[in-house]
Amino acid sequence: MNDEKFNEKYVTVICFNQFHGKKIFKIGSILKLIKEPDNNHDSEAIRVEMRYAGKVGYLANSTKTVVRGTMSSGRVYDKIDDENAYAIVKFISHQNVIAKVIEEDELAELRKDPENDVNFI
């Protein structure tokens, strides 16, 4: 069995309707994850941004919003870097956007492909 699969972190992006809506997300879109320790609503809030769009949502942190099989922002918060945390959109459903948190080596591989929009990072 591949141990790497057990280390994969999938997260749910929420609140996108308060910003640009779901239409901005595409499979393969790179998301920047930014901790917001001073957030008034959630001390483990993680803001989601995209190139050219800025803020596009937040990671889910409630049992009502975290899609089964994904991690809450509270579980991911201490596992990501304060400055350089990224995810890639893997699934888009009628109501949800699911992304995989990517490591530095995965990001480096993505940067090699000129089709990927990761050079802003």
Biopython code that builds the backbone (N, CA, C, O; Angstrom):
import numpy as np
from Bio.PDB.StructureBuilder import StructureBuilder

atoms = [
    (1, "MET", "N", (0.846, -1.183, 0.000)),
    (1, "MET", "CA", (0.000, 0.000, 0.000)),
    (1, "MET", "C", (0.891, 1.245, 0.000)),
    (1, "MET", "O", (1.937, 1.264, 0.649)),
    (2, "ASN", "N", (0.480, 2.270, -0.719)),
    (2, "ASN", "CA", (1.260, 3.491, -0.858)),
    (2, "ASN", "C", (1.031, 4.415, 0.333)),
    (2, "ASN", "O", (-0.076, 4.919, 0.525)),
    (3, "ASP", "N", (2.076, 4.640, 1.139)),
    (3, "ASP", "CA", (1.958, 5.490, 2.320)),
    (3, "ASP", "C", (1.700, 6.945, 1.965)),
    (3, "ASP", "O", (1.126, 7.675, 2.773)),
    (4, "GLU", "N", (2.110, 7.394, 0.767)),
    (4, "GLU", "CA", (1.891, 8.787, 0.364)),
    (4, "GLU", "C", (0.406, 9.126, 0.359)),
    (4, "GLU", "O", (0.024, 10.241, 0.714)),
    (5, "LYS", "N", (-0.424, 8.182, -0.036)),
    (5, "LYS", "CA", (-1.869, 8.430, -0.100)),
    (5, "LYS", "C", (-2.431, 8.779, 1.272)),
    (5, "LYS", "O", (-3.389, 9.546, 1.372)),
    (6, "PHE", "N", (-1.846, 8.226, 2.329)),
    (6, "PHE", "CA", (-2.339, 8.499, 3.668)),
    (6, "PHE", "C", (-1.966, 9.899, 4.131)),
    (6, "PHE", "O", (-2.583, 10.426, 5.057)),
    (7, "ASN", "N", (-0.971, 10.508, 3.504)),
    (7, "ASN", "CA", (-0.531, 11.846, 3.878)),
    (7, "ASN", "C", (-1.238, 12.946, 3.087)),
    (7, "ASN", "O", (-1.054, 14.128, 3.379)),
    (8, "GLU", "N", (-2.034, 12.578, 2.101)),
    (8, "GLU", "CA", (-2.727, 13.585, 1.302)),
    (8, "GLU", "C", (-3.764, 14.297, 2.155)),
    (8, "GLU", "O", (-4.479, 13.678, 2.944)),
    (9, "LYS", "N", (-3.829, 15.612, 1.977)),
    (9, "LYS", "CA", (-4.770, 16.429, 2.733)),
    (9, "LYS", "C", (-5.734, 17.087, 1.746)),
    (9, "LYS", "O", (-5.329, 17.917, 0.931)),
    (10, "TYR", "N", (-6.987, 16.718, 1.825)),
    (10, "TYR", "CA", (-8.017, 17.340, 1.001)),
    (10, "TYR", "C", (-8.828, 18.279, 1.879)),
    (10, "TYR", "O", (-9.100, 17.977, 3.041)),
    (11, "VAL", "N", (-9.211, 19.413, 1.322)),
    (11, "VAL", "CA", (-9.939, 20.438, 2.074)),
    (11, "VAL", "C", (-11.138, 20.917, 1.259)),
    (11, "VAL", "O", (-11.170, 20.779, 0.036)),
    (12, "THR", "N", (-12.113, 21.475, 1.953)),
    (12, "THR", "CA", (-13.307, 22.024, 1.325)),
    (12, "THR", "C", (-13.217, 23.541, 1.330)),
    (12, "THR", "O", (-12.977, 24.152, 2.371)),
    (13, "VAL", "N", (-13.409, 24.145, 0.169)),
    (13, "VAL", "CA", (-13.440, 25.603, 0.074)),
    (13, "VAL", "C", (-14.901, 26.044, 0.197)),
    (13, "VAL", "O", (-15.781, 25.525, -0.489)),
    (14, "ILE", "N", (-15.139, 27.014, 1.088)),
    (14, "ILE", "CA", (-16.494, 27.530, 1.299)),
    (14, "ILE", "C", (-16.502, 29.055, 1.156)),
    (14, "ILE", "O", (-15.459, 29.671, 0.937)),
    (15, "CYS", "N", (-17.656, 29.637, 1.280)),
    (15, "CYS", "CA", (-17.858, 31.090, 1.256)),
    (15, "CYS", "C", (-17.536, 31.712, -0.099)),
    (15, "CYS", "O", (-17.424, 32.934, -0.197)),
    (16, "PHE", "N", (-17.385, 30.907, -1.139)),
    (16, "PHE", "CA", (-17.026, 31.469, -2.440)),
    (16, "PHE", "C", (-18.131, 32.347, -3.013)),
    (16, "PHE", "O", (-17.848, 33.237, -3.816)),
    (17, "ASN", "N", (-19.379, 32.121, -2.622)),
    (17, "ASN", "CA", (-20.478, 32.962, -3.115)),
    (17, "ASN", "C", (-20.402, 34.388, -2.580)),
    (17, "ASN", "O", (-21.021, 35.289, -3.146)),
    (18, "GLN", "N", (-19.660, 34.607, -1.508)),
    (18, "GLN", "CA", (-19.475, 35.958, -0.966)),
    (18, "GLN", "C", (-18.435, 36.745, -1.760)),
    (18, "GLN", "O", (-18.277, 37.950, -1.559)),
    (19, "PHE", "N", (-17.727, 36.066, -2.660)),
    (19, "PHE", "CA", (-16.657, 36.718, -3.418)),
    (19, "PHE", "C", (-16.969, 36.641, -4.913)),
    (19, "PHE", "O", (-17.754, 37.447, -5.412)),
    (20, "HIS", "N", (-16.377, 35.695, -5.634)),
    (20, "HIS", "CA", (-16.536, 35.612, -7.083)),
    (20, "HIS", "C", (-17.448, 34.473, -7.522)),
    (20, "HIS", "O", (-17.678, 34.291, -8.717)),
    (21, "GLY", "N", (-17.962, 33.714, -6.577)),
    (21, "GLY", "CA", (-18.784, 32.561, -6.924)),
    (21, "GLY", "C", (-17.931, 31.359, -7.288)),
    (21, "GLY", "O", (-16.702, 31.419, -7.252)),
    (22, "LYS", "N", (-18.592, 30.275, -7.637)),
    (22, "LYS", "CA", (-17.901, 29.027, -7.940)),
    (22, "LYS", "C", (-17.326, 29.008, -9.356)),
    (22, "LYS", "O", (-16.423, 28.224, -9.648)),
    (23, "LYS", "N", (-17.840, 29.860, -10.227)),
    (23, "LYS", "CA", (-17.423, 29.822, -11.627)),
    (23, "LYS", "C", (-15.937, 30.117, -11.826)),
    (23, "LYS", "O", (-15.367, 29.740, -12.849)),
    (24, "ILE", "N", (-15.319, 30.770, -10.885)),
    (24, "ILE", "CA", (-13.893, 31.111, -10.989)),
    (24, "ILE", "C", (-12.993, 29.883, -10.827)),
    (24, "ILE", "O", (-11.853, 29.889, -11.293)),
    (25, "PHE", "N", (-13.492, 28.837, -10.176)),
    (25, "PHE", "CA", (-12.705, 27.633, -9.915)),
    (25, "PHE", "C", (-12.731, 26.702, -11.120)),
    (25, "PHE", "O", (-13.770, 26.506, -11.750)),
    (26, "LYS", "N", (-11.576, 26.137, -11.428)),
    (26, "LYS", "CA", (-11.429, 25.131, -12.479)),
    (26, "LYS", "C", (-10.590, 23.994, -11.904)),
    (26, "LYS", "O", (-9.768, 24.216, -11.015)),
    (27, "ILE", "N", (-10.795, 22.783, -12.405)),
    (27, "ILE", "CA", (-9.953, 21.669, -12.000)),
    (27, "ILE", "C", (-8.510, 22.047, -12.344)),
    (27, "ILE", "O", (-8.223, 22.457, -13.469)),
    (28, "GLY", "N", (-7.618, 21.909, -11.384)),
    (28, "GLY", "CA", (-6.225, 22.251, -11.599)),
    (28, "GLY", "C", (-5.857, 23.665, -11.181)),
    (28, "GLY", "O", (-4.680, 24.025, -11.202)),
    (29, "SER", "N", (-6.843, 24.475, -10.800)),
    (29, "SER", "CA", (-6.543, 25.830, -10.331)),
    (29, "SER", "C", (-5.691, 25.762, -9.071)),
    (29, "SER", "O", (-5.928, 24.932, -8.193)),
    (30, "ILE", "N", (-4.699, 26.643, -8.991)),
    (30, "ILE", "CA", (-3.839, 26.709, -7.820)),
    (30, "ILE", "C", (-4.408, 27.732, -6.845)),
    (30, "ILE", "O", (-4.743, 28.854, -7.224)),
    (31, "LEU", "N", (-4.509, 27.326, -5.587)),
    (31, "LEU", "CA", (-5.042, 28.174, -4.534)),
    (31, "LEU", "C", (-3.935, 28.469, -3.522)),
    (31, "LEU", "O", (-3.176, 27.577, -3.146)),
    (32, "LYS", "N", (-3.852, 29.698, -3.096)),
    (32, "LYS", "CA", (-2.912, 30.057, -2.032)),
    (32, "LYS", "C", (-3.693, 30.045, -0.720)),
    (32, "LYS", "O", (-4.781, 30.614, -0.637)),
    (33, "LEU", "N", (-3.141, 29.400, 0.295)),
    (33, "LEU", "CA", (-3.785, 29.270, 1.596)),
    (33, "LEU", "C", (-3.077, 30.191, 2.578)),
    (33, "LEU", "O", (-1.865, 30.093, 2.771)),
    (34, "ILE", "N", (-3.837, 31.086, 3.194)),
    (34, "ILE", "CA", (-3.251, 32.093, 4.076)),
    (34, "ILE", "C", (-3.950, 32.046, 5.426)),
    (34, "ILE", "O", (-5.162, 32.235, 5.523)),
    (35, "LYS", "N", (-3.169, 31.791, 6.458)),
    (35, "LYS", "CA", (-3.724, 31.750, 7.816)),
    (35, "LYS", "C", (-4.163, 33.149, 8.239)),
    (35, "LYS", "O", (-3.506, 34.142, 7.928)),
    (36, "GLU", "N", (-5.289, 33.208, 8.955)),
    (36, "GLU", "CA", (-5.798, 34.470, 9.506)),
    (36, "GLU", "C", (-5.983, 34.321, 11.014)),
    (36, "GLU", "O", (-7.116, 34.198, 11.479)),
    (37, "PRO", "N", (-4.901, 34.330, 11.785)),
    (37, "PRO", "CA", (-5.013, 34.120, 13.233)),
    (37, "PRO", "C", (-5.824, 35.207, 13.940)),
    (37, "PRO", "O", (-6.332, 34.970, 15.036)),
    (38, "ASP", "N", (-5.955, 36.377, 13.347)),
    (38, "ASP", "CA", (-6.711, 37.470, 13.956)),
    (38, "ASP", "C", (-8.152, 37.544, 13.464)),
    (38, "ASP", "O", (-8.838, 38.534, 13.714)),
    (39, "ASN", "N", (-8.616, 36.511, 12.771)),
    (39, "ASN", "CA", (-9.992, 36.476, 12.274)),
    (39, "ASN", "C", (-10.960, 36.490, 13.456)),
    (39, "ASN", "O", (-10.820, 35.686, 14.379)),
    (40, "ASN", "N", (-11.929, 37.386, 13.437)),
    (40, "ASN", "CA", (-12.893, 37.534, 14.538)),
    (40, "ASN", "C", (-13.840, 36.353, 14.693)),
    (40, "ASN", "O", (-14.383, 36.136, 15.777)),
    (41, "HIS", "N", (-14.046, 35.582, 13.621)),
    (41, "HIS", "CA", (-15.018, 34.484, 13.656)),
    (41, "HIS", "C", (-14.379, 33.126, 13.926)),
    (41, "HIS", "O", (-15.034, 32.217, 14.437)),
    (42, "ASP", "N", (-13.085, 32.989, 13.578)),
    (42, "ASP", "CA", (-12.435, 31.685, 13.691)),
    (42, "ASP", "C", (-10.928, 31.893, 13.804)),
    (42, "ASP", "O", (-10.295, 32.376, 12.865)),
    (43, "SER", "N", (-10.358, 31.535, 14.936)),
    (43, "SER", "CA", (-8.917, 31.735, 15.144)),
    (43, "SER", "C", (-8.072, 30.787, 14.304)),
    (43, "SER", "O", (-6.857, 30.961, 14.208)),
    (44, "GLU", "N", (-8.704, 29.787, 13.695)),
    (44, "GLU", "CA", (-8.002, 28.864, 12.802)),
    (44, "GLU", "C", (-8.439, 29.065, 11.353)),
    (44, "GLU", "O", (-8.349, 28.145, 10.540)),
    (45, "ALA", "N", (-8.907, 30.259, 11.035)),
    (45, "ALA", "CA", (-9.374, 30.557, 9.685)),
    (45, "ALA", "C", (-8.218, 30.522, 8.699)),
    (45, "ALA", "O", (-7.116, 30.992, 8.983)),
    (46, "ILE", "N", (-8.499, 29.951, 7.528)),
    (46, "ILE", "CA", (-7.530, 29.941, 6.429)),
    (46, "ILE", "C", (-8.219, 30.512, 5.202)),
    (46, "ILE", "O", (-9.163, 29.934, 4.665)),
    (47, "ARG", "N", (-7.718, 31.669, 4.772)),
    (47, "ARG", "CA", (-8.246, 32.365, 3.600)),
    (47, "ARG", "C", (-7.709, 31.699, 2.332)),
    (47, "ARG", "O", (-6.579, 31.212, 2.303)),
    (48, "VAL", "N", (-8.533, 31.686, 1.290)),
    (48, "VAL", "CA", (-8.140, 31.107, 0.008)),
    (48, "VAL", "C", (-8.080, 32.231, -1.020)),
    (48, "VAL", "O", (-9.027, 33.003, -1.169)),
    (49, "GLU", "N", (-6.946, 32.311, -1.731)),
    (49, "GLU", "CA", (-6.777, 33.326, -2.773)),
    (49, "GLU", "C", (-6.370, 32.669, -4.082)),
    (49, "GLU", "O", (-5.798, 31.579, -4.100)),
    (50, "MET", "N", (-6.679, 33.360, -5.185)),
    (50, "MET", "CA", (-6.268, 32.918, -6.515)),
    (50, "MET", "C", (-5.636, 34.090, -7.252)),
    (50, "MET", "O", (-5.933, 35.252, -6.978)),
    (51, "ARG", "N", (-4.764, 33.761, -8.187)),
    (51, "ARG", "CA", (-4.108, 34.769, -9.011)),
    (51, "ARG", "C", (-5.164, 35.587, -9.737)),
    (51, "ARG", "O", (-6.143, 35.041, -10.246)),
    (52, "TYR", "N", (-4.965, 36.858, -9.781)),
    (52, "TYR", "CA", (-5.828, 37.842, -10.450)),
    (52, "TYR", "C", (-7.170, 38.060, -9.761)),
    (52, "TYR", "O", (-7.841, 39.054, -10.037)),
    (53, "ALA", "N", (-7.573, 37.167, -8.883)),
    (53, "ALA", "CA", (-8.891, 37.285, -8.263)),
    (53, "ALA", "C", (-8.819, 37.714, -6.806)),
    (53, "ALA", "O", (-9.793, 38.242, -6.269)),
    (54, "GLY", "N", (-7.677, 37.494, -6.160)),
    (54, "GLY", "CA", (-7.572, 37.795, -4.733)),
    (54, "GLY", "C", (-8.331, 36.770, -3.915)),
    (54, "GLY", "O", (-8.290, 35.575, -4.208)),
    (55, "LYS", "N", (-9.025, 37.241, -2.887)),
    (55, "LYS", "CA", (-9.745, 36.343, -1.984)),
    (55, "LYS", "C", (-10.928, 35.701, -2.705)),
    (55, "LYS", "O", (-11.748, 36.383, -3.319)),
    (56, "VAL", "N", (-10.997, 34.356, -2.614)),
    (56, "VAL", "CA", (-12.073, 33.616, -3.278)),
    (56, "VAL", "C", (-12.861, 32.737, -2.316)),
    (56, "VAL", "O", (-13.842, 32.113, -2.721)),
    (57, "GLY", "N", (-12.453, 32.676, -1.051)),
    (57, "GLY", "CA", (-13.179, 31.870, -0.083)),
    (57, "GLY", "C", (-12.343, 31.572, 1.146)),
    (57, "GLY", "O", (-11.318, 32.207, 1.397)),
    (58, "TYR", "N", (-12.811, 30.581, 1.911)),
    (58, "TYR", "CA", (-12.135, 30.118, 3.116)),
    (58, "TYR", "C", (-12.186, 28.599, 3.146)),
    (58, "TYR", "O", (-13.017, 27.990, 2.472)),
    (59, "LEU", "N", (-11.304, 27.988, 3.922)),
    (59, "LEU", "CA", (-11.408, 26.551, 4.141)),
    (59, "LEU", "C", (-12.476, 26.302, 5.192)),
    (59, "LEU", "O", (-12.586, 27.042, 6.169)),
    (60, "ALA", "N", (-13.257, 25.258, 4.982)),
    (60, "ALA", "CA", (-14.322, 24.896, 5.915)),
    (60, "ALA", "C", (-13.726, 24.466, 7.246)),
    (60, "ALA", "O", (-12.672, 23.832, 7.294)),
    (61, "ASN", "N", (-14.429, 24.827, 8.345)),
    (61, "ASN", "CA", (-13.945, 24.449, 9.675)),
    (61, "ASN", "C", (-15.090, 24.045, 10.589)),
    (61, "ASN", "O", (-14.952, 24.090, 11.812)),
    (62, "SER", "N", (-16.200, 23.657, 10.020)),
    (62, "SER", "CA", (-17.368, 23.265, 10.807)),
    (62, "SER", "C", (-17.848, 21.897, 10.337)),
    (62, "SER", "O", (-17.723, 21.560, 9.159)),
    (63, "THR", "N", (-18.393, 21.114, 11.255)),
    (63, "THR", "CA", (-18.926, 19.805, 10.867)),
    (63, "THR", "C", (-20.055, 19.948, 9.852)),
    (63, "THR", "O", (-20.357, 19.001, 9.126)),
    (64, "LYS", "N", (-20.675, 21.108, 9.795)),
    (64, "LYS", "CA", (-21.759, 21.351, 8.831)),
    (64, "LYS", "C", (-21.241, 21.682, 7.438)),
    (64, "LYS", "O", (-21.970, 21.538, 6.457)),
    (65, "THR", "N", (-19.980, 22.127, 7.340)),
    (65, "THR", "CA", (-19.466, 22.571, 6.040)),
    (65, "THR", "C", (-18.309, 21.732, 5.496)),
    (65, "THR", "O", (-18.030, 21.777, 4.298)),
    (66, "VAL", "N", (-17.638, 20.975, 6.348)),
    (66, "VAL", "CA", (-16.522, 20.142, 5.896)),
    (66, "VAL", "C", (-17.092, 18.900, 5.211)),
    (66, "VAL", "O", (-17.822, 18.121, 5.823)),
    (67, "VAL", "N", (-16.752, 18.729, 3.947)),
    (67, "VAL", "CA", (-17.231, 17.572, 3.199)),
    (67, "VAL", "C", (-16.543, 16.317, 3.727)),
    (67, "VAL", "O", (-15.349, 16.327, 4.024)),
    (68, "ARG", "N", (-17.309, 15.248, 3.838)),
    (68, "ARG", "CA", (-16.772, 13.982, 4.342)),
    (68, "ARG", "C", (-15.555, 13.568, 3.514)),
    (68, "ARG", "O", (-15.583, 13.603, 2.283)),
    (69, "GLY", "N", (-14.493, 13.178, 4.207)),
    (69, "GLY", "CA", (-13.258, 12.773, 3.541)),
    (69, "GLY", "C", (-12.260, 13.910, 3.390)),
    (69, "GLY", "O", (-11.138, 13.699, 2.930)),
    (70, "THR", "N", (-12.669, 15.132, 3.782)),
    (70, "THR", "CA", (-11.747, 16.263, 3.743)),
    (70, "THR", "C", (-11.433, 16.690, 5.169)),
    (70, "THR", "O", (-12.106, 16.290, 6.119)),
    (71, "MET", "N", (-10.401, 17.509, 5.297)),
    (71, "MET", "CA", (-9.967, 17.973, 6.614)),
    (71, "MET", "C", (-10.485, 19.384, 6.867)),
    (71, "MET", "O", (-10.602, 20.184, 5.939)),
    (72, "SER", "N", (-10.790, 19.683, 8.109)),
    (72, "SER", "CA", (-11.196, 21.036, 8.488)),
    (72, "SER", "C", (-9.966, 21.931, 8.514)),
    (72, "SER", "O", (-8.837, 21.446, 8.582)),
    (73, "SER", "N", (-10.190, 23.246, 8.460)),
    (73, "SER", "CA", (-9.045, 24.159, 8.524)),
    (73, "SER", "C", (-8.326, 24.013, 9.862)),
    (73, "SER", "O", (-7.112, 24.207, 9.932)),
    (74, "GLY", "N", (-9.053, 23.676, 10.914)),
    (74, "GLY", "CA", (-8.429, 23.468, 12.214)),
    (74, "GLY", "C", (-7.446, 22.312, 12.215)),
    (74, "GLY", "O", (-6.418, 22.372, 12.889)),
    (75, "ARG", "N", (-7.752, 21.255, 11.465)),
    (75, "ARG", "CA", (-6.850, 20.102, 11.388)),
    (75, "ARG", "C", (-5.664, 20.379, 10.473)),
    (75, "ARG", "O", (-4.599, 19.782, 10.636)),
    (76, "VAL", "N", (-5.840, 21.273, 9.519)),
    (76, "VAL", "CA", (-4.777, 21.593, 8.562)),
    (76, "VAL", "C", (-3.902, 22.729, 9.060)),
    (76, "VAL", "O", (-2.737, 22.830, 8.674)),
    (77, "TYR", "N", (-4.447, 23.585, 9.913)),
    (77, "TYR", "CA", (-3.810, 24.843, 10.323)),
    (77, "TYR", "C", (-2.350, 24.681, 10.736)),
    (77, "TYR", "O", (-1.490, 25.413, 10.247)),
    (78, "ASP", "N", (-2.060, 23.747, 11.615)),
    (78, "ASP", "CA", (-0.689, 23.563, 12.101)),
    (78, "ASP", "C", (0.172, 22.709, 11.170)),
    (78, "ASP", "O", (1.365, 22.529, 11.418)),
    (79, "LYS", "N", (-0.423, 22.186, 10.110)),
    (79, "LYS", "CA", (0.304, 21.333, 9.177)),
    (79, "LYS", "C", (0.775, 22.088, 7.935)),
    (79, "LYS", "O", (1.476, 21.527, 7.093)),
    (80, "ILE", "N", (0.387, 23.371, 7.823)),
    (80, "ILE", "CA", (0.809, 24.145, 6.659)),
    (80, "ILE", "C", (1.718, 25.285, 7.090)),
    (80, "ILE", "O", (1.670, 25.752, 8.228)),
    (81, "ASP", "N", (2.539, 25.716, 6.157)),
    (81, "ASP", "CA", (3.476, 26.803, 6.389)),
    (81, "ASP", "C", (2.723, 28.129, 6.478)),
    (81, "ASP", "O", (1.720, 28.324, 5.791)),
    (82, "ASP", "N", (3.198, 29.025, 7.308)),
    (82, "ASP", "CA", (2.555, 30.333, 7.463)),
    (82, "ASP", "C", (2.625, 31.168, 6.194)),
    (82, "ASP", "O", (1.718, 31.957, 5.933)),
    (83, "GLU", "N", (3.661, 31.016, 5.413)),
    (83, "GLU", "CA", (3.899, 31.878, 4.254)),
    (83, "GLU", "C", (3.605, 31.215, 2.920)),
    (83, "GLU", "O", (3.095, 31.867, 2.010)),
    (84, "ASN", "N", (3.915, 29.942, 2.786)),
    (84, "ASN", "CA", (3.858, 29.283, 1.486)),
    (84, "ASN", "C", (3.039, 28.002, 1.522)),
    (84, "ASN", "O", (3.593, 26.904, 1.487)),
    (85, "ALA", "N", (1.741, 28.140, 1.590)),
    (85, "ALA", "CA", (0.859, 26.980, 1.579)),
    (85, "ALA", "C", (-0.061, 27.083, 0.367)),
    (85, "ALA", "O", (-0.636, 28.135, 0.089)),
    (86, "TYR", "N", (-0.184, 25.968, -0.344)),
    (86, "TYR", "CA", (-0.952, 25.970, -1.576)),
    (86, "TYR", "C", (-1.788, 24.709, -1.687)),
    (86, "TYR", "O", (-1.523, 23.700, -1.033)),
    (87, "ALA", "N", (-2.805, 24.795, -2.535)),
    (87, "ALA", "CA", (-3.646, 23.638, -2.814)),
    (87, "ALA", "C", (-4.007, 23.695, -4.290)),
    (87, "ALA", "O", (-3.897, 24.739, -4.933)),
    (88, "ILE", "N", (-4.433, 22.568, -4.808)),
    (88, "ILE", "CA", (-4.858, 22.481, -6.200)),
    (88, "ILE", "C", (-6.273, 21.930, -6.229)),
    (88, "ILE", "O", (-6.572, 20.942, -5.559)),
    (89, "VAL", "N", (-7.144, 22.565, -7.003)),
    (89, "VAL", "CA", (-8.543, 22.135, -7.100)),
    (89, "VAL", "C", (-8.595, 20.776, -7.784)),
    (89, "VAL", "O", (-8.050, 20.592, -8.872)),
    (90, "LYS", "N", (-9.257, 19.830, -7.129)),
    (90, "LYS", "CA", (-9.376, 18.472, -7.656)),
    (90, "LYS", "C", (-10.800, 18.111, -8.048)),
    (90, "LYS", "O", (-11.005, 17.356, -8.997)),
    (91, "PHE", "N", (-11.794, 18.643, -7.326)),
    (91, "PHE", "CA", (-13.189, 18.297, -7.580)),
    (91, "PHE", "C", (-14.060, 19.541, -7.449)),
    (91, "PHE", "O", (-13.832, 20.387, -6.584)),
    (92, "ILE", "N", (-15.053, 19.638, -8.315)),
    (92, "ILE", "CA", (-16.035, 20.713, -8.218)),
    (92, "ILE", "C", (-17.400, 20.072, -8.416)),
    (92, "ILE", "O", (-17.671, 19.470, -9.455)),
    (93, "SER", "N", (-18.250, 20.206, -7.417)),
    (93, "SER", "CA", (-19.608, 19.671, -7.528)),
    (93, "SER", "C", (-20.580, 20.847, -7.557)),
    (93, "SER", "O", (-20.172, 22.008, -7.600)),
    (94, "HIS", "N", (-21.842, 20.530, -7.533)),
    (94, "HIS", "CA", (-22.861, 21.575, -7.559)),
    (94, "HIS", "C", (-22.709, 22.541, -6.385)),
    (94, "HIS", "O", (-22.948, 23.740, -6.528)),
    (95, "GLN", "N", (-22.309, 22.012, -5.216)),
    (95, "GLN", "CA", (-22.245, 22.834, -4.014)),
    (95, "GLN", "C", (-20.853, 22.999, -3.419)),
    (95, "GLN", "O", (-20.663, 23.832, -2.533)),
    (96, "ASN", "N", (-19.875, 22.225, -3.888)),
    (96, "ASN", "CA", (-18.586, 22.217, -3.202)),
    (96, "ASN", "C", (-17.397, 22.334, -4.140)),
    (96, "ASN", "O", (-17.458, 21.979, -5.317)),
    (97, "VAL", "N", (-16.318, 22.845, -3.575)),
    (97, "VAL", "CA", (-15.013, 22.853, -4.230)),
    (97, "VAL", "C", (-14.066, 22.122, -3.288)),
    (97, "VAL", "O", (-13.911, 22.505, -2.128)),
    (98, "ILE", "N", (-13.435, 21.069, -3.792)),
    (98, "ILE", "CA", (-12.518, 20.265, -2.993)),
    (98, "ILE", "C", (-11.120, 20.438, -3.592)),
    (98, "ILE", "O", (-10.931, 20.326, -4.803)),
    (99, "ALA", "N", (-10.150, 20.712, -2.725)),
    (99, "ALA", "CA", (-8.773, 20.897, -3.181)),
    (99, "ALA", "C", (-7.838, 20.016, -2.369)),
    (99, "ALA", "O", (-8.138, 19.635, -1.237)),
    (100, "LYS", "N", (-6.701, 19.701, -2.971)),
    (100, "LYS", "CA", (-5.664, 18.914, -2.303)),
    (100, "LYS", "C", (-4.539, 19.861, -1.918)),
    (100, "LYS", "O", (-4.022, 20.592, -2.762)),
    (101, "VAL", "N", (-4.157, 19.851, -0.641)),
    (101, "VAL", "CA", (-3.023, 20.637, -0.180)),
    (101, "VAL", "C", (-1.780, 20.028, -0.820)),
    (101, "VAL", "O", (-1.571, 18.816, -0.769)),
    (102, "ILE", "N", (-0.957, 20.891, -1.424)),
    (102, "ILE", "CA", (0.227, 20.376, -2.113)),
    (102, "ILE", "C", (1.500, 20.791, -1.382)),
    (102, "ILE", "O", (1.577, 21.861, -0.779)),
    (103, "GLU", "N", (2.473, 19.926, -1.455)),
    (103, "GLU", "CA", (3.771, 20.147, -0.818)),
    (103, "GLU", "C", (4.687, 20.900, -1.776)),
    (103, "GLU", "O", (4.371, 21.055, -2.956)),
    (104, "GLU", "N", (5.811, 21.363, -1.268)),
    (104, "GLU", "CA", (6.764, 22.133, -2.070)),
    (104, "GLU", "C", (7.248, 21.367, -3.302)),
    (104, "GLU", "O", (7.396, 21.956, -4.373)),
    (105, "ASP", "N", (7.499, 20.050, -3.162)),
    (105, "ASP", "CA", (7.985, 19.281, -4.312)),
    (105, "ASP", "C", (6.917, 19.176, -5.399)),
    (105, "ASP", "O", (7.241, 19.214, -6.585)),
    (106, "GLU", "N", (5.649, 19.044, -5.011)),
    (106, "GLU", "CA", (4.561, 19.010, -5.987)),
    (106, "GLU", "C", (4.424, 20.360, -6.686)),
    (106, "GLU", "O", (4.189, 20.421, -7.893)),
    (107, "LEU", "N", (4.571, 21.432, -5.925)),
    (107, "LEU", "CA", (4.508, 22.769, -6.482)),
    (107, "LEU", "C", (5.634, 22.984, -7.489)),
    (107, "LEU", "O", (5.418, 23.580, -8.544)),
    (108, "ALA", "N", (6.826, 22.504, -7.171)),
    (108, "ALA", "CA", (7.967, 22.626, -8.084)),
    (108, "ALA", "C", (7.695, 21.890, -9.394)),
    (108, "ALA", "O", (8.052, 22.378, -10.466)),
    (109, "GLU", "N", (7.072, 20.733, -9.312)),
    (109, "GLU", "CA", (6.721, 19.984, -10.526)),
    (109, "GLU", "C", (5.694, 20.749, -11.362)),
    (109, "GLU", "O", (5.805, 20.807, -12.586)),
    (110, "LEU", "N", (4.706, 21.328, -10.706)),
    (110, "LEU", "CA", (3.689, 22.094, -11.415)),
    (110, "LEU", "C", (4.287, 23.310, -12.112)),
    (110, "LEU", "O", (3.842, 23.692, -13.195)),
    (111, "ARG", "N", (5.286, 23.910, -11.496)),
    (111, "ARG", "CA", (5.931, 25.083, -12.081)),
    (111, "ARG", "C", (6.656, 24.760, -13.379)),
    (111, "ARG", "O", (6.856, 25.647, -14.209)),
    (112, "LYS", "N", (7.048, 23.522, -13.565)),
    (112, "LYS", "CA", (7.757, 23.115, -14.781)),
    (112, "LYS", "C", (6.854, 23.145, -16.009)),
    (112, "LYS", "O", (7.342, 23.268, -17.132)),
    (113, "ASP", "N", (5.549, 23.035, -15.809)),
    (113, "ASP", "CA", (4.595, 23.017, -16.919)),
    (113, "ASP", "C", (4.122, 24.438, -17.204)),
    (113, "ASP", "O", (3.472, 25.046, -16.353)),
    (114, "PRO", "N", (4.435, 24.987, -18.390)),
    (114, "PRO", "CA", (4.054, 26.371, -18.696)),
    (114, "PRO", "C", (2.540, 26.593, -18.751)),
    (114, "PRO", "O", (2.077, 27.733, -18.704)),
    (115, "GLU", "N", (1.780, 25.521, -18.850)),
    (115, "GLU", "CA", (0.317, 25.636, -18.869)),
    (115, "GLU", "C", (-0.254, 25.954, -17.491)),
    (115, "GLU", "O", (-1.355, 26.494, -17.382)),
    (116, "ASN", "N", (0.487, 25.622, -16.448)),
    (116, "ASN", "CA", (0.009, 25.865, -15.086)),
    (116, "ASN", "C", (0.200, 27.320, -14.708)),
    (116, "ASN", "O", (1.165, 27.969, -15.111)),
    (117, "ASP", "N", (-0.737, 27.810, -13.932)),
    (117, "ASP", "CA", (-0.753, 29.215, -13.520)),
    (117, "ASP", "C", (-0.140, 29.362, -12.132)),
    (117, "ASP", "O", (-0.745, 29.975, -11.254)),
    (118, "VAL", "N", (1.057, 28.805, -11.923)),
    (118, "VAL", "CA", (1.651, 28.818, -10.597)),
    (118, "VAL", "C", (2.841, 29.760, -10.501)),
    (118, "VAL", "O", (3.429, 29.892, -9.428)),
    (119, "ASN", "N", (3.207, 30.409, -11.578)),
    (119, "ASN", "CA", (4.406, 31.230, -11.552)),
    (119, "ASN", "C", (4.251, 32.503, -10.739)),
    (119, "ASN", "O", (5.246, 33.163, -10.438)),
    (120, "PHE", "N", (3.028, 32.862, -10.375)),
    (120, "PHE", "CA", (2.810, 34.038, -9.547)),
    (120, "PHE", "C", (3.197, 33.794, -8.103)),
    (120, "PHE", "O", (3.350, 34.742, -7.334)),
    (121, "ILE", "N", (3.356, 32.549, -7.729)),
    (121, "ILE", "CA", (3.565, 32.140, -6.356)),
    (121, "ILE", "C", (4.969, 32.474, -5.903)),
    (121, "ILE", "O", (5.331, 32.200, -4.759)),
]
sb = StructureBuilder()
sb.init_structure("model")
sb.init_model(0)
sb.init_chain("A")
sb.init_seg("    ")
for serial, (resi, resn, name, xyz) in enumerate(atoms, 1):
    if name == "N":
        sb.init_residue(resn, " ", resi, " ")
    sb.init_atom(name, np.array(xyz, "f"), 0.0, 1.0, " ", f" {name:<3s}", serial, name[0])
structure = sb.get_structure()
